[in-house]
Amino acid sequence: MQVEGGRRIYGAAIGIAILDLKYPLIPGNVGNASTYDFPVRIKVIKGLHHAPSPPIYDEKGDYTPDVKRFVRAVKELEHEGVRAIVGSCGFFALLQKVAVEEVNVPVFTSPLMLIPVICRMIHPEKKIGVITASAKRLTRAYLEPVGVDESMPLVIAGLDDSDEFNEVLMQGRRDILDPEALRKDVVAVAKDLARGHPDVGVILLECSDLPPFAADIQKAVGLPVFDFIGFINAIQRAVVQKPYVGIL
């Protein structure tokens, strides 16, 4: 058997484009390589400290500087040979259409992409509880590019009032994280969401910093929990299929 070369990097099918930040990415975070049972290729988007906000085009019709940084990173990952690309922030949903037009491999920018699928999985009288980094920021501009329309029943709760989340992850005032303090805040948000909306049937975690606490959330509210990592695992399975071996 002959194999083709031409690249300098081999063995990682999933490429992850992460923000240029300094706070710690704990196990379970999208940007922590030990989260996965398979190799991943992680690329820092140099100079991009927050996910781009609308608009994505300037007055000349070109991409804004932040969008250009993102596009450059995903193109580099494709050139390096990955078979699929993942964003490291749920708010990259804004750029889903941009990304798939710029590269020729599948791109999964955000768990928000799962909402249309989940809507078809649950009872029509049930709602999806979305826990996000910021409920104030999660506007239609981020939902529409991933196929979420107003008919889809969402209850959105954010970590806007979490001191730990905002001090470290959102504002970057310090780069030392207290995971237990953040766990407490995240679980409290989930409990309040479930208690205030008993018709919520599932929880979706928008933020790439929340999967480390998915099991805690599920234990607290007793609902299915969807997040970045679950779907990244599914993408890996799609682009690196393995033969079945067993007995009859």
C-alpha positions as CSV (number, residue, x, y, z in Angstrom):
1,M,0.0,0.0,0.0
2,Q,1.3,3.5,-0.9
3,V,0.5,6.6,1.2
4,E,0.6,10.2,0.1
5,G,2.6,12.9,1.8
6,G,3.0,16.6,1.3
7,R,2.0,17.8,4.7
8,R,4.1,18.3,7.9
9,I,1.3,17.3,10.4
10,Y,-0.4,14.0,10.6
11,G,-2.8,12.1,12.8
12,A,-5.3,14.7,14.0
13,A,-8.6,14.8,12.2
14,I,-10.2,17.5,14.3
15,G,-8.9,21.0,14.2
16,I,-9.9,23.4,16.9
17,A,-9.6,27.2,16.5
18,I,-9.3,28.8,19.9
19,L,-9.4,32.4,21.0
20,D,-6.1,34.2,22.0
21,L,-6.7,34.1,25.7
22,K,-4.6,33.4,28.8
23,Y,-7.1,32.0,31.4
24,P,-6.7,28.3,32.1
25,L,-8.6,25.8,30.0
26,I,-9.4,22.9,32.4
27,P,-10.0,19.3,31.3
28,G,-13.4,19.2,29.7
29,N,-12.9,22.5,28.0
30,V,-13.0,22.5,24.2
31,G,-9.5,23.9,24.1
32,N,-7.9,21.4,26.4
33,A,-6.4,18.5,24.4
34,S,-6.7,16.1,27.3
35,T,-10.5,16.4,27.0
36,Y,-10.5,14.0,24.0
37,D,-9.7,10.3,23.5
38,F,-8.2,11.1,20.1
39,P,-5.5,13.6,18.8
40,V,-6.7,17.1,18.1
41,R,-4.9,20.0,16.3
42,I,-5.3,23.2,18.3
43,K,-4.7,26.6,16.7
44,V,-4.7,29.9,18.5
45,I,-6.4,32.7,16.5
46,K,-3.7,35.3,17.0
47,G,-5.1,38.7,18.1
48,L,-8.6,37.5,18.5
49,H,-9.5,37.9,22.1
50,H,-13.3,37.7,21.8
51,A,-15.6,36.1,19.3
52,P,-16.5,38.6,16.6
53,S,-19.7,40.6,17.0
54,P,-22.0,41.9,14.3
55,P,-21.5,43.3,11.7
56,I,-19.1,40.8,10.0
57,Y,-18.6,43.1,7.0
58,D,-17.1,46.6,6.9
59,E,-18.4,49.5,4.9
60,K,-16.5,48.3,1.8
61,G,-18.1,44.9,2.0
62,D,-15.0,43.1,3.2
63,Y,-14.7,41.0,6.3
64,T,-14.0,42.9,9.5
65,P,-10.4,42.4,10.9
66,D,-11.7,39.9,13.5
67,V,-13.5,37.9,10.9
68,K,-10.4,37.8,8.8
69,R,-8.4,36.4,11.7
70,F,-11.0,33.7,12.1
71,V,-11.0,32.8,8.4
72,R,-7.2,32.7,8.3
73,A,-7.1,30.3,11.2
74,V,-9.7,27.8,9.7
75,K,-8.0,27.9,6.3
76,E,-4.7,27.1,8.0
77,L,-6.2,24.2,9.8
78,E,-7.6,22.9,6.5
79,H,-4.2,23.3,4.9
80,E,-2.6,21.4,7.7
81,G,-4.8,18.4,6.9
82,V,-7.6,18.2,9.5
83,R,-10.8,16.6,8.3
84,A,-13.2,18.8,10.3
85,I,-12.9,22.1,12.2
86,V,-14.4,23.2,15.5
87,G,-14.7,26.7,17.0
88,S,-13.8,27.3,20.6
89,C,-16.7,29.6,21.5
90,G,-20.4,29.2,21.0
91,F,-20.7,32.7,19.8
92,F,-18.7,31.7,16.7
93,A,-22.2,30.7,15.5
94,L,-22.2,34.1,13.9
95,L,-19.6,32.9,11.4
96,Q,-21.0,29.5,10.5
97,K,-22.0,30.5,7.0
98,V,-18.7,32.3,6.5
99,A,-16.7,29.3,7.6
100,V,-18.4,26.8,5.4
101,E,-17.9,29.1,2.4
102,E,-14.2,29.5,3.1
103,V,-13.1,25.9,3.6
104,N,-13.9,22.5,2.1
105,V,-14.2,20.4,5.3
106,P,-17.1,20.3,7.8
107,V,-17.2,23.2,10.3
108,F,-18.9,23.1,13.7
109,T,-18.8,26.5,15.2
110,S,-21.2,26.2,18.0
111,P,-23.5,23.9,20.0
112,L,-26.3,26.3,19.0
113,M,-26.3,24.4,15.7
114,L,-27.9,21.5,17.6
115,I,-31.0,23.4,18.5
116,P,-33.0,22.5,15.3
117,V,-32.2,18.8,15.8
118,I,-33.0,18.8,19.5
119,C,-36.4,20.5,18.8
120,R,-37.3,17.5,16.7
121,M,-36.2,15.1,19.5
122,I,-38.4,16.4,22.3
123,H,-42.1,16.6,23.0
124,P,-43.7,19.6,21.2
125,E,-44.7,21.1,24.6
126,K,-41.2,20.9,25.9
127,K,-38.5,23.7,25.6
128,I,-34.8,23.8,25.3
129,G,-32.9,25.4,28.2
130,V,-29.8,27.2,26.9
131,I,-27.1,28.1,29.3
132,T,-24.9,30.7,27.8
133,A,-21.9,32.9,28.7
134,S,-24.2,35.9,28.4
135,A,-27.9,36.0,27.9
136,K,-27.7,39.7,27.1
137,R,-25.4,39.0,24.2
138,L,-27.1,36.0,22.7
139,T,-29.3,37.7,20.2
140,R,-30.9,36.6,16.9
141,A,-27.8,37.6,15.1
142,Y,-26.0,34.5,16.5
143,L,-29.0,32.1,16.2
144,E,-30.1,32.7,12.6
145,P,-26.8,31.7,11.0
146,V,-27.1,28.2,12.5
147,G,-30.8,27.7,11.5
148,V,-32.5,28.7,14.8
149,D,-35.8,30.5,14.2
150,E,-38.4,32.1,16.5
151,S,-40.6,29.0,16.3
152,M,-38.1,27.0,18.3
153,P,-38.9,27.1,22.0
154,L,-35.9,28.4,24.0
155,V,-35.4,29.4,27.5
156,I,-32.1,31.3,27.8
157,A,-30.1,31.7,31.0
158,G,-26.7,33.3,31.2
159,L,-23.8,33.5,33.5
160,D,-24.0,37.3,33.4
161,D,-24.1,37.5,37.2
162,S,-21.3,35.0,37.9
163,D,-18.3,36.9,39.4
164,E,-15.9,34.1,38.7
165,F,-17.1,33.7,35.1
166,N,-17.0,37.4,34.4
167,E,-13.7,38.2,36.2
168,V,-11.7,35.4,34.5
169,L,-13.4,34.3,31.4
170,M,-15.3,37.3,30.1
171,Q,-13.4,40.3,31.3
172,G,-9.9,38.7,31.7
173,R,-9.2,40.7,34.8
174,R,-7.2,37.7,36.1
175,D,-5.9,34.5,34.7
176,I,-6.3,32.4,37.8
177,L,-9.6,30.4,37.8
178,D,-11.4,28.8,40.8
179,P,-13.1,25.8,39.1
180,E,-15.2,25.0,42.2
181,A,-16.5,28.6,42.5
182,L,-17.4,28.4,38.8
183,R,-19.0,25.0,39.2
184,K,-21.2,26.4,42.0
185,D,-22.4,29.3,39.9
186,V,-23.1,27.2,36.8
187,V,-25.1,24.6,38.7
188,A,-27.1,27.4,40.4
189,V,-28.0,28.9,37.0
190,A,-29.1,25.4,35.9
191,K,-31.2,24.8,39.0
192,D,-32.9,28.2,38.6
193,L,-33.6,27.6,35.0
194,A,-35.2,24.2,35.6
195,R,-37.1,25.4,38.7
196,G,-38.5,28.5,36.9
197,H,-39.4,26.6,33.7
198,P,-40.6,23.1,34.5
199,D,-41.5,22.6,30.8
200,V,-37.7,22.6,29.9
201,G,-37.0,19.1,28.6
202,V,-33.2,19.3,27.9
203,I,-30.3,21.6,28.6
204,L,-27.9,22.9,25.9
205,L,-24.6,24.4,27.0
206,E,-23.6,27.1,24.5
207,C,-20.2,28.0,26.0
208,S,-17.0,26.0,25.5
209,D,-16.1,26.6,29.1
210,L,-19.1,24.7,30.5
211,P,-18.7,21.1,29.5
212,P,-16.4,20.4,32.6
213,F,-19.6,21.0,34.6
214,A,-22.1,19.0,32.4
215,A,-22.2,16.0,34.7
216,D,-22.9,18.3,37.7
217,I,-25.7,20.1,35.8
218,Q,-27.3,16.8,34.9
219,K,-27.0,15.5,38.5
220,A,-28.7,18.7,39.7
221,V,-31.6,18.9,37.3
222,G,-32.0,15.3,36.0
223,L,-32.2,16.3,32.3
224,P,-30.3,15.4,29.2
225,V,-27.4,17.8,28.7
226,F,-26.0,18.6,25.2
227,D,-22.6,20.4,24.8
228,F,-19.7,21.0,22.6
229,I,-17.8,17.8,23.5
230,G,-20.6,15.4,22.8
231,F,-20.9,16.6,19.2
232,I,-17.1,16.9,18.7
233,N,-17.0,13.2,19.6
234,A,-19.7,12.5,17.0
235,I,-17.8,14.5,14.3
236,Q,-14.6,12.6,15.1
237,R,-16.6,9.4,14.6
238,A,-17.9,10.7,11.3
239,V,-14.5,11.6,9.8
240,V,-12.6,8.7,11.3
241,Q,-14.8,5.7,11.0
242,K,-13.5,2.4,12.5
243,P,-14.5,-1.1,11.4
244,Y,-16.6,-3.2,13.7
245,V,-15.0,-6.3,15.0
246,G,-16.9,-8.9,17.0
247,I,-18.5,-12.3,17.0
248,L,-21.8,-13.7,15.9
